[in-house]
């Protein structure tokens, strides 16, 4: 119990320190996201940020707690979809440009609920034995770094991957 609590506290501290570059996430499939739009305004788009929470992936009996995510939209009219896959998984997506900004966009509908045109915004990434969330949108110009984050989700550290998509409406 004390070791588990120490691991959870260490993981949550790491997540808090990496909040600007790396944001934690978890998932559900297909159903509308339990998102709360608050009055927080994103300065450039004047849209409410997406706010949601989920359980981080775990490995065996080690749990990493609940992640709370605040994510500014990149599209004018969209919603968030969070997808969780058991490993190994497949994702059909490629680098593209959306509103003059590099993004990674789904090219084929997936079994987890992602659809053609969805923008991959975040994915879980493992640094050693600690999960976090990798900001795909901020790193989309370097597709190799996105691939690196995706493949860090391997069976040596976890049984699943979580990805966050922004879907145009």
VOBA-1610 file (N, C-alpha, C; in pm, whole numbers, padded with zeros to 5 digits, always signed):
BEGIN
Unk+00081-00121+00000Unk+00000+00000+00000Unk+00085+00127+00000Unk+00187+00136+00091Unk+00270+00256+00095Unk+00352+00272-00032Unk+00402+00161-00088Unk+00478+00166-00213Unk+00388+00212-00327Unk+00267+00159-00333Unk+00172+00200-00437Unk+00140+00349-00426Unk+00115+00397-00303Unk+00086+00540-00283Unk+00205+00626-00323Unk+00327+00581-00290Unk+00446+00656-00327Unk+00460+00664-00479Unk+00433+00554-00548Unk+00440+00552-00694Unk+00336+00646-00753Unk+00214+00641-00700Unk+00108+00729-00750Unk+00146+00874-00727Unk+00195+00907-00607Unk+00232+01046-00577Unk+00346+01091-00668Unk+00445+01006-00692Unk+00556+01042-00782Unk+00505+01067-00922Unk+00416+00980-00968Unk+00360+00995-01103Unk+00280+01124-01114Unk+00200+01156-01014Unk+00118+01277-01018Unk+00207+01402-01013Unk+00318+01399-00935Unk+00411+01512-00931Unk+00475+01532-01068Unk+00516+01423-01131Unk+00576+01432-01263Unk+00477+01492-01362Unk+00353+01447-01355Unk+00249+01499-01445Unk+00230+01648-01423Unk+00230+01692-01298Unk+00212+01834-01268Unk+00328+01916-01324Unk+00451+01865-01313Unk+00567+01936-01363Unk+00569+01945-01516Unk+00513+01843-01581Unk+00517+01839-01728Unk+00391+01892-01793Unk+00303+01956-01718Unk+00173+01998-01766Unk+00179+02084-01893Unk+00280+02170-01908Unk+00284+02256-02025Unk+00318+02181-02152Unk+00412+02087-02144Unk+00454+02015-02263Unk+00385+01881-02278Unk+00349+01821-02165Unk+00293+01686-02168Unk+00174+01685-02073Unk+00058+01642-02120Unk-00063+01644-02041Unk-00122+01505-02030Unk-00161+01457-01907Unk-00214+01322-01889Unk-00356+01301-01944Unk-00391+01176-01982Unk-00525+01144-02030Unk-00565+00998-02016Unk-00697+00968-02021Unk-00750+00832-02029Unk-00875+00835-02111Unk-00953+00724-02108Unk-01048+00717-02215Unk-01175+00639-02190Unk-01263+00657-02286Unk-01381+00577-02303Unk-01400+00571-02452Unk-01484+00481-02498Unk-01495+00466-02644Unk-01632+00507-02694Unk-01633+00588-02799Unk-01751+00616-02876Unk-01857+00704-02814Unk-01878+00697-02684Unk-01984+00777-02625Unk-01937+00920-02609Unk-02028+01016-02594Unk-01987+01156-02581Unk-01896+01172-02459Unk-01793+01252-02476Unk-01697+01273-02369Unk-01762+01344-02253Unk-01726+01301-02134Unk-01776+01366-02014Unk-01698+01496-01994Unk-01715+01586-02088Unk-01639+01711-02086Unk-01724+01821-02026Unk-01656+01908-01955Unk-01723+02025-01901Unk-01663+02146-01970Unk-01746+02222-02038Unk-01698+02346-02096Unk-01719+02453-01991Unk-01612+02512-01947Unk-01621+02619-01848Unk-01603+02753-01916Unk-01613+02857-01841Unk-01607+02992-01896Unk-01465+03036-01930Unk-01368+02946-01919Unk-01231+02978-01956Unk-01226+03000-02107Unk-01176+03111-02149Unk-01171+03144-02291Unk-01028+03130-02343Unk-01013+03071-02458Unk-00885+03064-02525Unk-00869+03195-02601Unk-00762+03268-02575Unk-00745+03405-02625Unk-00760+03416-02777Unk-00699+03324-02852Unk-00702+03338-02998Unk-00835+03298-03059Unk-00895+03190-03010Unk-01015+03140-03076Unk-01143+03184-03008Unk-01132+03233-02886Unk-01248+03273-02806Unk-01346+03157-02785Unk-01296+03035-02790Unk-01375+02916-02758Unk-01337+02868-02621Unk-01431+02803-02556Unk-01400+02741-02428Unk-01302+02627-02450Unk-01209+02612-02355Unk-01120+02497-02358Unk-01199+02372-02326Unk-01155+02259-02380Unk-01211+02130-02341Unk-01152+02095-02204Unk-01237+02052-02111Unk-01191+02006-01980Unk-01252+01871-01953Unk-01168+01774-01917Unk-01216+01640-01890Unk-01116+01567-01801Unk-01159+01455-01747Unk-01071+01373-01664Unk-01091+01226-01696Unk-00992+01146-01660Unk-00997+01003-01689Unk-00893+00932-01606Unk-00900+00799-01604Unk-00798+00717-01538Unk-00681+00698-01632Unk-00561+00719-01581Unk-00440+00694-01659Unk-00426+00543-01680Unk-00358+00503-01786Unk-00333+00359-01806Unk-00255+00304-01687Unk-00269+00176-01666Unk-00195+00112-01558Unk-00122-00009-01612Unk-00031-00057-01533Unk+00041-00180-01568Unk+00027-00274-01449Unk-00035-00390-01473Unk-00057-00485-01364Unk-00140-00421-01255Unk-00091-00423-01132Unk-00165-00366-01019Unk-00125-00221-00991Unk-00028-00168-01065Unk+00017-00032-01043Unk-00079+00065-01111Unk-00140+00153-01030Unk-00232+00253-01082Unk-00165+00390-01078Unk-00196+00474-01175Unk-00134+00606-01184Unk-00232+00720-01159Unk-00354+00689-01116Unk-00449+00792-01077Unk-00531+00851-01190Unk-00599+00959-01155Unk-00689+01028-01247Unk-00618+01150-01304Unk-00625+01166-01434Unk-00569+01283-01500Unk-00680+01385-01525Unk-00649+01510-01500Unk-00742+01618-01532Unk-00678+01699-01645Unk-00752+01711-01755Unk-00696+01771-01876Unk-00774+01897-01914Unk-00701+01999-01952Unk-00757+02122-02007Unk-00687+02142-02141Unk-00765+02141-02248Unk-00708+02139-02382Unk-00775+02245-02470Unk-00700+02344-02518Unk-00761+02443-02606Unk-00791+02381-02742Unk-00905+02412-02802Unk-00939+02357-02934Unk-00850+02415-03043Unk-00830+02336-03150Unk-00760+02389-03267Unk-00859+02417-03380Unk-00979+02365-03368Unk-01084+02388-03469Unk-01191+02479-03412Unk-01261+02549-03500Unk-01365+02641-03457Unk-01489+02569-03403Unk-01524+02454-03461Unk-01643+02379-03419Unk-01605+02231-03411Unk-01588+02180-03289Unk-01537+02044-03273Unk-01573+01988-03137Unk-01542+01859-03121Unk-01559+01791-02992Unk-01438+01700-02970Unk-01422+01658-02846Unk-01311+01568-02810Unk-01362+01424-02804Unk-01281+01334-02857Unk-01305+01189-02846Unk-01180+01127-02786Unk-01196+01050-02682Unk-01084+00982-02619Unk-01099+00833-02646Unk-00993+00772-02694Unk-00996+00632-02737Unk-00889+00554-02661Unk-00927+00437-02614Unk-00834+00348-02544Unk-00828+00216-02621Unk-00707+00172-02653Unk-00685+00045-02720Unk-00601-00046-02633Unk-00633-00176-02633Unk-00541-00274-02579Unk-00428-00289-02679Unk-00308-00315-02629Unk-00193-00336-02717Unk-00188-00480-02765Unk-00136-00504-02884Unk-00095-00406-02985Unk-00216-00338-03049Unk-00195-00224-03112Unk-00305-00148-03171Unk-00266-00102-03311Unk-00364-00050-03384Unk-00339+00007-03515Unk-00401+00145-03524Unk-00334+00235-03592Unk-00385+00370-03613Unk-00344+00413-03752Unk-00441+00455-03834Unk-00412+00508-03967Unk-00422+00660-03960Unk-00307+00725-03956Unk-00300+00871-03949Unk-00173+00917-04018Unk-00172+01043-04063Unk-00057+01096-04134Unk-00044+01246-04105Unk+00077+01299-04125Unk+00094+01445-04110Unk+00012+01518-04216Unk-00045+01631-04176Unk-00126+01712-04265Unk-00121+01855-04214Unk-00185+01946-04285Unk-00195+02085-04242Unk-00342+02118-04221Unk-00373+02173-04103Unk-00509+02215-04070Unk-00502+02361-04027Unk-00575+02447-04097Unk-00570+02592-04070Unk-00427+02643-04066Unk-00346+02602-04164Unk-00207+02645-04179Unk-00114+02599-04066Unk-00156+02499-03988Unk-00071+02446-03881Unk-00053+02297-03901Unk+00068+02246-03874Unk+00089+02100-03887Unk+00007+02025-03783Unk-00056+01917-03825Unk-00135+01830-03738Unk-00116+01687-03786Unk-00158+01592-03704Unk-00161+01451-03745Unk-00308+01414-03756Unk-00350+01372-03876Unk-00492+01353-03907Unk-00520+01208-03943Unk-00632+01156-03891Unk-00673+01017-03918Unk-00710+01003-04065Unk-00658+00897-04128Unk-00683+00873-04271Unk-00777+00757-04297Unk-00809+00678-04193Unk-00900+00564-04206Unk-00968+00541-04072Unk-01102+00520-04075Unk-01176+00494-03952Unk-01113+00377-03876Unk-01112+00388-03742Unk-01052+00283-03660Unk-01153+00213-03573Unk-01115+00098-03521Unk-01203+00016-03436Unk-01233+00084-03302Unk-01147+00176-03259Unk-01168+00243-03130Unk-01265+00359-03136Unk-01305+00400-03257Unk-01400+00509-03270Unk-01345+00631-03340Unk-01214+00634-03368Unk-01159+00747-03442Unk-01208+00741-03587Unk-01230+00860-03645Unk-01287+00872-03779Unk-01194+00952-03870Unk-01208+00928-04001Unk-01131+01004-04099Unk-01153+01153-04073Unk-01045+01229-04068Unk-01053+01373-04044Unk-01030+01413-03899Unk-01039+01318-03805Unk-01009+01349-03665Unk-00863+01391-03654Unk-00835+01487-03566Unk-00698+01531-03541Unk-00649+01463-03414Unk-00536+01394-03422Unk-00475+01334-03303Unk-00411+01446-03223Unk-00467+01476-03107Unk-00419+01586-03024Unk-00319+01541-02919Unk-00343+01424-02860Unk-00256+01376-02753Unk-00252+01224-02755Unk-00145+01168-02701Unk-00135+01024-02681Unk-00058+00999-02553Unk-00087+00886-02490Unk-00004+00850-02376Unk+00137+00824-02425Unk+00232+00856-02341Unk+00374+00832-02368Unk+00432+00778-02238Unk+00525+00689-02251Unk+00590+00631-02132Unk+00734+00676-02127Unk+00772+00729-02012Unk+00910+00768-01984Unk+00955+00677-01872Unk+01027+00573-01911Unk+01059+00469-01813Unk+00932+00393-01780Unk+00896+00393-01653Unk+00773+00323-01611Unk+00663+00420-01572Unk+00675+00546-01615Unk+00577+00648-01579Unk+00503+00698-01703Unk+00369+00692-01701Unk+00292+00744-01815Unk+00268+00894-01803Unk+00255+00957-01918Unk+00217+01098-01926Unk+00143+01113-02057Unk+00105+01236-02089Unk+00040+01259-02217Unk+00127+01347-02303Unk+00149+01303-02425Unk+00232+01373-02523Unk+00142+01462-02608Unk+00177+01590-02621Unk+00098+01686-02698Unk+00135+01673-02846Unk+00056+01595-02919Unk+00082+01568-03060Unk+00071+01698-03141Unk-00029+01781-03113Unk-00047+01904-03190Unk+00074+01996-03182Unk+00136+02005-03064Unk+00253+02091-03049Unk+00377+02032-03115Unk+00375+01901-03140Unk+00492+01832-03196Unk+00466+01774-03334Unk+00354+01810-03397Unk+00314+01748-03524Unk+00413+01776-03637Unk+00486+01886-03631Unk+00583+01917-03736Unk+00699+01817-03735Unk+00720+01750-03623Unk+00824+01647-03611Unk+00755+01512-03597Unk+00713+01456-03711Unk+00635+01332-03710Unk+00711+01217-03644Unk+00843+01216-03652Unk+00922+01111-03586Unk+00902+01114-03435Unk+00888+01234-03377Unk+00865+01242-03232Unk+00727+01189-03196Unk+00628+01210-03284Unk+00493+01157-03262Unk+00498+01004-03267Unk+00566+00949-03367Unk+00580+00803-03378Unk+00651+00749-03253Unk+00755+00817-03208Unk+00826+00776-03086Unk+00735+00770-02965Unk+00648+00871-02951Unk+00553+00872-02838Unk+00455+00756-02849Unk+00404+00733-02970Unk+00307+00624-02990Unk+00369+00488-02958Unk+00490+00463-03008Unk+00551+00331-02988Unk+00610+00313-02848Unk+00617+00420-02769Unk+00660+00405-02629Unk+00556+00326-02549Unk+00435+00317-02602Unk+00328+00238-02541Unk+00346+00093-02585Unk+00436+00021-02518Unk+00458-00118-02555Unk+00433-00208-02434Unk+00424-00336-02463Unk+00385-00434-02360Unk+00484-00448-02246Unk+00603-00388-02257Unk+00696-00394-02144Unk+00657-00298-02033Unk+00576-00195-02066Unk+00538-00096-01965Unk+00387-00084-01943Unk+00306-00129-02039Unk+00161-00113-02025Unk+00089-00214-02113Unk-00041-00226-02090Unk-00125-00314-02171Unk-00212-00236-02268Unk-00208-00100-02259Unk-00300-00020-02339Unk-00238+00115-02375Unk-00301+00180-02472Unk-00267+00314-02515Unk-00393+00398-02510Unk-00377+00527-02479Unk-00489+00620-02480Unk-00454+00734-02575Unk-00548+00769-02662Unk-00529+00879-02757Unk-00648+00973-02750Unk-00619+01102-02765Unk-00723+01206-02763Unk-00731+01265-02903Unk-00852+01266-02958Unk-00876+01320-03092Unk-00970+01440-03083Unk-00950+01538-03171Unk-01044+01647-03187Unk-01117+01621-03319Unk-01249+01611-03308Unk-01332+01579-03424Unk-01408+01701-03472Unk-01395+01736-03601Unk-01473+01848-03654Unk-01622+01813-03654Unk-01704+01914-03625Unk-01850+01895-03627Unk-01910+01956-03751
//
